[in-house]
Amino acid sequence: MNKKSFSNTKNQIPLLEVKNLSLLFPQYKEGLKESYIQVIRDFELTIYPGEIVAVVGSSGSGKSLLADSILGILPDNAEIMGRLLFNGEHLSTKRQQQLRGKSISLIPQSVKALDPLMKTSKQVQSVIPDKKAKKRIQEEAFIKLGLPPETGDKYPHELSGGMARRVLIATAMVSESELIIADEPTPGLDELTWEETLTNIKQLSKSNRGIMFITHDIHAALKIADKIAVFYAGETLEIANKEDFSGKGERLRHPYTKALWLALPENNFKPLKGNHPESDEVLIGCVFEKRCPIATEFCKTNKPKSAKINNGITRCFYA
Amino acid sequence: MLKVNNISFRYQSDRWLFHQIDLIINPKEVVGLYGQSGIGKTTFANIISGYLKPDKGSITVDGKVYSQNGRNPVQLIGQHPEKAINPRWKMRQVLEESGEYSDEFLEKLGISKEWMHRYPSQLSGGELQRFCLARAIAPKTKYLVADEMTTMLDAITQAQIWQTVLSLVEKQELGVLVISHELPLLKKICNRILNFEELAGNK
């Protein structure tokens, strides 16, 4: 198992480093009154080569926008702040343009991202730079992913959901990308296809690639990720190691992560009261304060900074 | 009692998708259904809730075949709430279409009053799914078919929504058919769990 703790990766250069990332969108209310909604706040994340880092968050928490920020495919009106580093170098808009689809690639959420009018083999070959070897490389990737050779002659509508997903993964596999962002690749899959998809993503990390695995499925995250970043209201509330998710969640650092763990049906299925904050809500203190079982008056007006605790990172005054 | 009598369905004339299925769901009963993708679970859900007609067989509630007019006592909730709601309506209008709701009821479902003035695109999947649930669980609803209802949602939102449904099972004597790939969920909430392949094939 490729297990890395926070301490022994210190001397290596991270593949991707995100620091204090914030993302805002202008919004017009009552005519021309302009205000901003903040969808990502002070987000931080580090991914080393060969590592799978899961970003776990609820729907509407801004997870997919995180992928778009790194790829540089945000809408024009988005305002982005903070630092993005790729292999230690500043990831500017221009650099993002050069790297995306090459050094950084995306496994999209929907299998509808495949071109319906192109045979799958052609689609996969189109991202291979070595023109002479592209047929061989594509065929090898299909074998590795358990796709029968005749799949290459089929169009996307002739494939089942699971096979279409494998074609998407093949596209990432044959590319020369060092960083792969997988955006919710598993929902709605039956158990067999779910396991298969995860195994395939895990395989991608073996050739020293870094993977950012965006999901709302904790089970999926725990199955393949080395580290788990818990995303809530646009912030990283905790970065935990896989092993921390066990028992009653005693080893987890943030009350939200604990609640998430305990809400699983195989744990006590206990819901948390209240709702995720609205994107236009102004949050002065801790973003989780309203729903937090251990919050105090202090949390209402003060914002916790992230701190290292027990080989992980968390943002809570009482961790 | 919801009774599925010997129903069969096919999309192609030469092949049954499923053949002669029988199933009974009682009030206050939660029945789980799982099985591989593409074997007809969603089609089955659509038939039970009246969106598709079976080629053979019938569905009865308390002994009666329900009419296509008016509110169906069997209501369906699917995986994608954004596809079930008119994108041009504000949420207030979405709710008003299906009836009047007390503040107390909406609070129980975790629907915030501020959401009423928003359009569906301004709410998250979990928030929208609560509106779908409110629309489905009117007082006249006797059975709920939940087809991957919480698949797209995080664990906390999933637990919130199911705890609400389970309390209605008690209070409104609702019967529920839960279709899901998530076995731990089925084990937690169901009185009995069926494999769709066995249900469709043991004839």
Interface residues (C-beta under 8 A of the other chain):
Chain A: V56 G57 S58 S59 G60 S61 S160 G161 G162 P187 G188 L189 D190 E191 L192 T193 W194 H216 I218 A259 L260 W261 A263 L264 P265 E266 F269 K270 P271 L272 G274 N275 H276 E278
Chain B: G35 Q36 S37 G38 Q79 G110 S112 E114 L123 S124 G125 G126 E127 E148 T151 M152 L153 D154 A155 I156 T157 Q158 A159 Q160 W162 Q163 H181 E182 L183 P184 L185 K187 K188 I189
